[in-house]
Amino acid sequence: MSDAEILFERRGAAGIVTLNRPKALNAVTHTMVHALSAQLAEWADDDAVTRVVIMANGERAFSAGGDIRALYELGKAGKHKEALQFWADEYPLNAAIKNYRKPYVALIDGIAMGGGIGISVHGSHRVAFDRFSFAMPEVGIGFFPDVGATWFLPRMPGELGAYCALTGERFNAADGIAAGVATHRVPSARYGALVDGLTGTVSVDAVLSAFTEPAGEGPISARRAAIDRLFTGNRVEAILAALDREAASTNVDAEWAGKTAALMRTKSPLSLKLALAQVRFGATADFATCMRTEFRIVSRIIHGHDFYEGVRAVIVDKDNKPVWQPATLGEVSDAEVARHFAPLGADELAL
């Protein structure tokens, strides 16, 4: 096995991409972003490659996100421009996958979060296996759902996108299908056979159709009515108030609502407000505008407090006791949220 972070091979009609950092849960590094961008461009012009298949080594994760630790260390060292270059390269890769003119098939049998979503969800086909676990947990580290989440979260059914962004809760395979994050449900026992099928000349749609099984209903999907009722509107405070009222009721969703409200209250207040604003903004924006908006937000986030405090608490010191600034939702003004969305002038993201 090569020690390269990402592996590429031609297998039959398929260009195969394998994420190869299993000990780091296949977190996406800057090197991997450059390599995947270059390889996709090469395969786009190679008539012998009729589809791209992306998978991962290791049993735990497809990809648990971007290499947040490295970005944290760059920012702490004052190398903000260097850190920002990661996102300046990552977001165009997400866009390239979204606009790829050949089938792009992500095989997800494990954790897929953050940056791992960016290199999978925008592809034409996303296969959920038994260990599929999707989440956008960024508000818990003082960050925000990026890699195109401004586009794909508001396009989930009902208020699932707002729920996903504000809670960071994990969607299993059935929930992934219901949310539109995954397009096909295949048992893990058939993983190898599916890869073999995808390397042939039979159309991707026909191969996946032959392997797909019913997804069933997941625990989040079972709460759809409550989620759609309680996660409406443009104010995080109003959503929390609705959850609190539900928790105090005798309704069947009372206990769940109380736990959900308590979970949200552990997140960065600024991140919560940014995330909800993103979901509402993205509902009427095109994909390129969503990506440029995310670059505007991250350009401000890396000069702030909560991202570094969140990564410290969750990833570095692992005390899970972040001290957010501002500490409450009431201290996060609408003007402060708007500032993160403001144009960057000459520094706008180039797609």
C-alpha positions as CSV (number, residue, x, y, z in Angstrom):
1,M,0.0,0.0,0.0
2,S,1.3,3.4,-1.0
3,D,1.9,5.9,1.8
4,A,0.4,8.7,-0.4
5,E,-2.5,10.6,1.1
6,I,-4.7,10.0,-2.0
7,L,-4.4,7.2,-4.6
8,F,-5.4,7.2,-8.3
9,E,-5.7,4.3,-10.7
10,R,-7.4,3.4,-14.0
11,R,-9.5,0.3,-13.6
12,G,-11.4,-0.6,-16.7
13,A,-13.6,2.3,-17.7
14,A,-13.3,3.9,-14.3
15,G,-10.9,6.4,-12.7
16,I,-10.6,5.2,-9.2
17,V,-9.9,7.7,-6.3
18,T,-9.0,6.3,-2.9
19,L,-8.6,8.5,0.2
20,N,-5.7,7.0,2.1
21,R,-5.4,8.5,5.5
22,P,-7.3,6.0,7.5
23,K,-5.6,6.8,10.8
24,A,-6.7,10.4,10.4
25,L,-10.2,9.3,9.3
26,N,-9.2,10.4,5.8
27,A,-9.3,14.1,6.7
28,V,-8.8,16.1,3.5
29,T,-5.4,17.9,3.4
30,H,-4.3,20.7,1.1
31,T,-2.1,18.2,-0.8
32,M,-5.1,16.0,-1.4
33,V,-7.2,19.0,-2.7
34,H,-4.4,19.8,-5.3
35,A,-4.0,16.2,-6.3
36,L,-7.7,15.5,-6.8
37,S,-8.3,18.7,-8.7
38,A,-5.5,17.9,-11.1
39,Q,-6.5,14.3,-11.6
40,L,-10.2,15.1,-12.2
41,A,-9.1,17.7,-14.9
42,E,-6.9,15.0,-16.5
43,W,-9.7,12.4,-16.5
44,A,-12.2,14.9,-17.8
45,D,-10.3,14.9,-21.1
46,D,-9.5,11.1,-21.2
47,D,-12.1,9.3,-23.4
48,A,-11.0,6.0,-21.9
49,V,-12.4,7.1,-18.5
50,T,-16.2,7.2,-18.6
51,R,-16.8,7.5,-14.9
52,V,-15.0,8.5,-11.7
53,V,-15.4,6.4,-8.5
54,I,-14.2,7.8,-5.1
55,M,-13.8,5.6,-2.1
56,A,-11.7,5.4,1.1
57,N,-9.3,3.1,2.9
58,G,-10.1,2.1,6.5
59,E,-13.4,0.9,8.0
60,R,-14.3,3.9,10.2
61,A,-14.6,6.8,7.8
62,F,-15.1,7.9,4.2
63,S,-13.7,11.3,5.3
64,A,-14.4,13.0,8.6
65,G,-13.7,16.4,7.2
66,G,-10.9,18.8,6.3
67,D,-7.6,18.8,8.1
68,I,-8.9,21.2,10.7
69,R,-5.9,20.8,13.0
70,A,-3.5,22.0,10.4
71,L,-5.7,25.1,9.6
72,Y,-6.0,25.8,13.4
73,E,-2.2,25.8,13.7
74,L,-1.7,28.1,10.8
75,G,-4.2,30.5,12.1
76,K,-2.8,30.4,15.6
77,A,0.7,31.2,14.1
78,G,-0.8,34.2,12.4
79,K,-0.5,32.6,8.9
80,H,-4.1,33.5,8.0
81,K,-3.3,34.0,4.3
82,E,-1.8,30.5,4.1
83,A,-4.8,29.0,5.9
84,L,-7.2,30.8,3.6
85,Q,-5.5,29.4,0.6
86,F,-6.7,25.9,1.6
87,W,-10.3,27.0,1.2
88,A,-9.5,29.1,-1.9
89,D,-8.4,25.8,-3.5
90,E,-11.0,23.5,-1.8
91,Y,-14.1,25.4,-2.8
92,P,-13.3,25.4,-6.6
93,L,-12.7,21.6,-6.3
94,N,-16.2,21.3,-4.8
95,A,-17.5,23.3,-7.8
96,A,-15.5,21.2,-10.2
97,I,-17.2,18.0,-8.8
98,K,-20.6,19.7,-9.0
99,N,-20.0,20.6,-12.7
100,Y,-18.2,17.4,-13.7
101,R,-19.4,16.2,-17.0
102,K,-18.9,12.5,-16.3
103,P,-20.6,10.4,-13.6
104,Y,-18.9,10.9,-10.3
105,V,-19.7,8.1,-7.8
106,A,-19.0,8.4,-4.1
107,L,-19.0,5.1,-2.2
108,I,-19.6,6.1,1.5
109,D,-19.3,3.3,4.1
110,G,-18.4,5.2,7.2
111,I,-18.3,8.7,8.6
112,A,-18.7,11.6,6.1
113,M,-18.5,15.1,7.5
114,G,-17.4,18.6,6.5
115,G,-14.7,18.4,3.8
116,G,-15.5,14.8,3.2
117,I,-19.0,15.9,2.2
118,G,-17.5,18.5,-0.2
119,I,-15.8,15.8,-2.3
120,S,-18.8,13.5,-2.3
121,V,-22.2,15.2,-2.1
122,H,-21.7,17.3,-5.2
123,G,-21.1,14.2,-7.3
124,S,-23.8,12.8,-9.6
125,H,-24.2,9.5,-7.5
126,R,-23.7,9.0,-3.7
127,V,-24.0,5.5,-2.4
128,A,-24.8,4.9,1.2
129,F,-23.6,1.6,2.7
130,D,-24.3,0.2,6.2
131,R,-21.9,2.4,8.1
132,F,-22.9,5.6,6.3
133,S,-22.9,8.5,8.8
134,F,-23.4,12.0,7.5
135,A,-23.1,15.2,9.5
136,M,-22.2,18.9,9.3
137,P,-21.1,19.4,12.9
138,E,-19.2,22.7,12.3
139,V,-21.2,24.9,14.7
140,G,-19.7,22.7,17.5
141,I,-16.2,23.9,16.7
142,G,-17.0,27.6,16.1
143,F,-17.0,27.2,12.4
144,F,-19.9,27.0,9.9
145,P,-21.2,24.4,7.4
146,D,-19.2,25.0,4.3
147,V,-18.0,23.1,1.2
148,G,-21.2,24.0,-0.6
149,A,-23.6,23.5,2.4
150,T,-25.1,26.9,1.6
151,W,-26.4,25.2,-1.5
152,F,-27.2,21.7,-0.5
153,L,-28.7,22.2,3.0
154,P,-31.6,24.4,1.9
155,R,-32.4,21.8,-0.9
156,M,-33.0,19.1,1.6
157,P,-36.7,18.4,2.1
158,G,-38.6,20.6,4.6
159,E,-36.4,22.0,7.4
160,L,-33.9,19.1,7.4
161,G,-31.2,21.4,6.3
162,A,-31.7,23.9,9.1
163,Y,-31.9,21.0,11.6
164,C,-28.6,19.5,10.2
165,A,-26.8,22.8,10.3
166,L,-27.9,23.8,13.8
167,T,-27.6,20.5,15.6
168,G,-24.7,18.7,13.8
169,E,-26.7,15.5,14.3
170,R,-25.7,12.4,12.3
171,F,-27.8,11.0,9.5
172,N,-27.7,7.2,8.9
173,A,-28.1,5.6,5.5
174,A,-31.9,5.8,5.6
175,D,-31.9,9.4,6.7
176,G,-29.2,10.2,4.1
177,I,-31.5,8.9,1.3
178,A,-34.5,10.8,2.7
179,A,-32.5,14.0,2.9
180,G,-31.1,13.6,-0.7
181,V,-27.5,13.5,0.5
182,A,-27.3,9.9,-0.8
183,T,-28.8,8.7,-4.0
184,H,-28.6,4.9,-3.5
185,R,-28.6,2.4,-0.6
186,V,-26.4,-0.7,-1.0
187,P,-25.4,-3.3,1.7
188,S,-21.8,-3.2,2.7
189,A,-21.5,-6.9,1.9
190,R,-21.8,-5.9,-1.8
191,Y,-19.3,-3.1,-1.8
192,G,-16.5,-5.1,-3.6
193,A,-19.0,-6.4,-6.2
194,L,-20.3,-2.9,-6.8
195,V,-16.8,-1.5,-7.4
196,D,-16.2,-4.3,-9.9
197,G,-19.5,-3.5,-11.7
198,L,-18.6,0.2,-11.9
199,T,-15.3,-0.5,-13.6
200,G,-17.1,-2.1,-16.6
201,T,-18.8,-0.4,-19.6
202,V,-22.4,-0.8,-18.4
203,S,-23.9,2.6,-17.5
204,V,-23.5,3.8,-13.9
205,D,-27.2,4.1,-13.5
206,A,-27.9,0.6,-14.6
207,V,-25.2,-0.9,-12.3
208,L,-26.4,1.1,-9.3
209,S,-30.0,0.1,-10.1
210,A,-29.0,-3.6,-10.0
211,F,-27.4,-3.2,-6.5
212,T,-29.8,-0.8,-4.8
213,E,-32.1,-1.9,-2.0
214,P,-34.9,-0.1,-0.1
215,A,-33.5,2.4,2.4
216,G,-36.3,2.2,5.0
217,E,-36.9,5.0,7.5
218,G,-34.2,6.5,9.8
219,P,-34.7,8.1,13.2
220,I,-34.3,11.7,11.9
221,S,-36.8,11.0,9.1
222,A,-39.3,9.7,11.7
223,R,-39.1,13.2,13.3
224,R,-39.8,15.1,10.0
225,A,-43.1,16.5,11.1
226,A,-41.7,17.9,14.3
227,I,-38.5,19.2,12.5
228,D,-40.5,21.0,9.9
229,R,-42.8,22.6,12.5
230,L,-40.1,23.7,14.9
231,F,-37.1,24.7,12.7
232,T,-38.9,27.4,10.7
233,G,-38.1,31.1,10.5
234,N,-35.0,33.2,10.5
235,R,-34.1,33.4,14.2
236,V,-32.2,30.8,16.2
237,E,-33.8,32.2,19.3
238,A,-37.3,31.5,17.9
239,I,-36.3,28.0,17.0
240,L,-35.0,27.4,20.5
241,A,-38.2,28.9,22.0
242,A,-40.3,26.6,19.9
243,L,-38.2,23.6,21.1
244,D,-38.5,24.7,24.7
245,R,-42.3,24.9,24.4
246,E,-42.4,21.5,22.8
247,A,-40.2,20.1,25.6
248,A,-42.6,21.5,28.2
249,S,-45.7,19.9,26.5
250,T,-47.1,16.4,26.7
251,N,-46.5,15.8,23.0
252,V,-44.8,12.7,21.8
253,D,-41.8,14.8,20.7
254,A,-41.3,16.6,24.0
255,E,-38.3,14.6,25.2
256,W,-36.6,14.8,21.8
257,A,-37.2,18.6,21.7
258,G,-35.6,19.1,25.1
259,K,-32.5,17.1,24.1
260,T,-32.3,19.0,20.8
261,A,-32.5,22.4,22.5
262,A,-29.9,21.4,25.1
263,L,-27.6,20.2,22.3
264,M,-27.9,23.5,20.3
265,R,-27.1,25.5,23.5
266,T,-23.6,23.8,23.6
267,K,-22.8,25.3,20.1
268,S,-21.1,28.6,19.3
269,P,-23.8,31.3,19.3
270,L,-22.1,33.1,16.4
271,S,-21.8,29.9,14.4
272,L,-25.5,29.1,15.0
273,K,-26.6,32.5,13.6
274,L,-24.3,32.2,10.6
275,A,-25.5,28.7,9.8
276,L,-29.1,29.6,9.9
277,A,-28.5,32.7,7.8
278,Q,-26.6,30.6,5.3
279,V,-29.4,28.1,4.9
280,R,-32.0,30.8,4.4
281,F,-29.7,32.8,2.0
282,G,-28.8,29.7,-0.1
283,A,-32.4,28.7,-0.8
284,T,-32.6,31.4,-3.5
285,A,-28.9,31.6,-4.6
286,D,-27.1,29.8,-7.4
287,F,-24.3,27.4,-6.6
288,A,-21.4,29.8,-7.5
289,T,-22.9,32.5,-5.3
290,C,-23.2,30.0,-2.5
291,M,-19.5,29.1,-2.8
292,R,-18.4,32.7,-3.0
293,T,-20.5,33.5,0.1
294,E,-18.8,30.7,2.0
295,F,-15.4,32.1,1.2
296,R,-16.6,35.5,2.4
297,I,-17.6,33.9,5.7
298,V,-14.4,31.9,6.2
299,S,-12.3,35.0,5.5
300,R,-13.8,36.6,8.6
301,I,-14.1,33.4,10.7
302,I,-10.3,32.8,10.6
303,H,-9.7,36.2,12.2
304,G,-12.2,35.6,15.0
305,H,-12.2,33.8,18.3
306,D,-14.7,30.9,18.2
307,F,-13.0,28.7,15.6
308,Y,-9.8,28.5,17.5
309,E,-11.5,28.0,20.8
310,G,-13.8,25.3,19.4
311,V,-10.9,23.4,17.8
312,R,-8.9,23.7,21.0
313,A,-11.8,22.3,23.1
314,V,-12.8,19.5,20.8
315,I,-9.6,18.5,18.9
316,V,-6.5,19.8,20.7
317,D,-7.2,19.8,24.5
318,K,-10.3,17.6,24.2
319,D,-11.8,19.1,27.3
320,N,-15.1,19.7,25.4
321,K,-15.5,23.0,27.3
322,P,-15.3,25.8,24.8
323,V,-15.8,29.3,26.0
324,W,-17.6,31.1,23.2
325,Q,-17.3,34.8,22.5
326,P,-20.0,36.2,22.3
327,A,-21.3,33.8,25.0
328,T,-25.0,34.2,24.2
329,L,-27.2,34.5,21.1
330,G,-28.5,37.8,22.3
331,E,-25.0,39.3,22.0
332,V,-24.7,38.3,18.3
333,S,-26.1,41.2,16.4
334,D,-27.6,41.1,13.0
335,A,-24.9,43.5,11.9
336,E,-22.2,41.1,13.0
337,V,-23.8,38.3,11.0
338,A,-24.2,40.5,7.9
339,R,-20.5,41.5,8.2
340,H,-19.5,37.9,7.5
341,F,-21.5,37.9,4.3
342,A,-20.2,41.2,3.0
343,P,-18.2,41.3,-0.3
344,L,-14.5,40.9,-0.3
345,G,-13.7,43.2,-3.2
346,A,-10.5,42.1,-4.9
347,D,-10.2,39.1,-2.6
348,E,-13.4,37.4,-3.8
349,L,-13.2,33.6,-4.5
350,A,-12.2,32.8,-8.1
351,L,-14.2,29.9,-9.5
